[in-house]
Amino acid sequence: MPADSALSVLETLPALQSLPGLKGTLTPLLAAAPEINGAYVLGIVARVLHIASAIILLGGVFYLKTVLAPAGADACFAERRGVWAKWVGMTSGFLLLSGFYNFYVAITTAKAAGDKLPSAYHMLFGVKFLLALAVMFLAAIVAGKTDAAERFRQQIGKWLNIAWAAGLSIVVIGAILRSLH
């Protein structure tokens, strides 16, 4: 909705007219509102998918680490290993797809504005990406059904602690990256 039509709607509501300074406050906010088009909606969907997948993956790692792993590797999955493995696969795929899309949008948006992302952005993105691969690998290997997965599960607490620390680092780096563009 364009700012002018939003303001005209606000002006027709008597209760809002009695609020001093409302029009002056809302005008800049409405003028800065993004244009709602396909690219905008795709960006929102990609961001929500990325954050929701990260919540599921890191939440699962946290739950395994704090609730299930202390009872031992055998008790950790209680015959539900396959369910966790599917969630790890889905969230890892969504994180990779939406992450690359978000990275592409950040770069192209900066270029379109005639700006260049700082070199720190690219360095931090690389570190975040490598840490994300580590988290995805560790979550997948402890849910795996190979002999290697069984060896990892023998020290499940250690690997989940590493995955959790990497996940928290990713969250911090993501916040820093968001502030750089």
QUICORMO-V357370 format. One record per pair of residues at least 4 apart in sequence whose C-alpha atoms are under 7 Angstrom apart, sorted by the first residue. I is the first residue (numbers start at 1). GAP is how many residues later the second one is. D is the distance in whole Angstrom. If there is no record, write none. Layout:
i = {I I}
gap = {GAP GAP}
d = {D D}
This chain:
i = {1 1 2 3 3 3 3 4 5 6 7 8 9 10 11 13 14 21 22 23 26 27 28 29 36 36 37 38 39 40 41 42 43 44 45 46 46 47 47 48 49 49 49 50 50 50 50 50 51 52 53 53 53 53 54 54 55 56 57 57 57 58 58 59 60 61 61 61 61 62 62 63 63 64 64 64 65 65 65 65 66 68 68 69 69 69 69 71 71 72 73 73 73 74 77 80 81 81 82 83 84 84 85 85 85 85 86 87 88 88 88 89 90 91 92 92 93 94 95 96 97 98 99 100 101 102 103 104 105 106 106 107 107 108 109 110 110 110 110 111 111 117 117 119 120 121 121 121 122 123 124 124 125 126 127 128 128 128 129 130 131 131 131 132 133 134 135 135 135 135 136 137 138 138 138 139 140 141 142 142 142 144 145 146 147 148 149 150 152 155 156 157 158 159 160 161 162 163 164 165 166 167 168 169 170 171 172 173 174 175 176}
gap = {4 5 4 4 24 27 28 4 4 4 4 4 4 6 6 4 4 4 4 4 4 4 4 4 4 5 4 4 4 4 4 4 4 4 4 4 52 4 51 4 4 45 49 4 44 45 48 49 4 4 4 38 41 42 4 41 4 4 4 31 34 4 109 4 4 4 78 99 103 4 102 4 5 4 5 12 4 92 95 96 4 7 8 4 7 87 88 4 5 4 80 81 83 4 4 4 4 62 4 4 4 59 4 55 58 59 4 4 4 51 52 4 4 4 4 44 4 4 4 4 4 4 4 4 4 4 4 4 4 4 75 4 10 4 4 4 5 6 7 4 5 4 64 4 4 4 56 59 4 4 4 49 4 4 4 4 42 45 4 4 4 35 39 4 4 4 4 28 31 32 4 4 4 21 25 4 4 8 7 10 11 5 4 4 4 4 4 4 4 4 4 4 4 4 4 4 4 4 4 4 4 4 4 4 4 4 4 4 4 4 4}
d = {7 6 6 6 7 5 5 6 6 6 6 6 7 7 6 7 7 6 6 6 6 6 6 6 6 7 6 6 6 6 6 6 6 6 6 6 5 6 7 6 6 7 7 6 7 5 6 7 6 6 6 5 7 6 6 7 5 6 6 6 6 6 6 6 6 6 7 6 7 6 7 5 7 5 6 7 5 6 6 7 7 7 5 6 5 7 6 6 7 6 6 6 6 7 5 7 6 6 6 7 6 7 6 6 5 7 6 6 6 7 6 6 6 6 6 6 6 6 6 6 6 6 6 6 6 6 6 6 6 6 7 6 7 6 6 6 5 6 6 5 6 6 7 6 6 6 6 7 6 6 6 7 6 6 6 6 5 6 6 6 6 6 7 6 6 6 6 5 7 7 6 6 6 7 6 6 6 5 6 6 6 5 6 6 6 6 6 6 6 7 6 6 6 6 6 6 6 6 6 6 6 6 6 6 6 6 6 6 6 7 7}
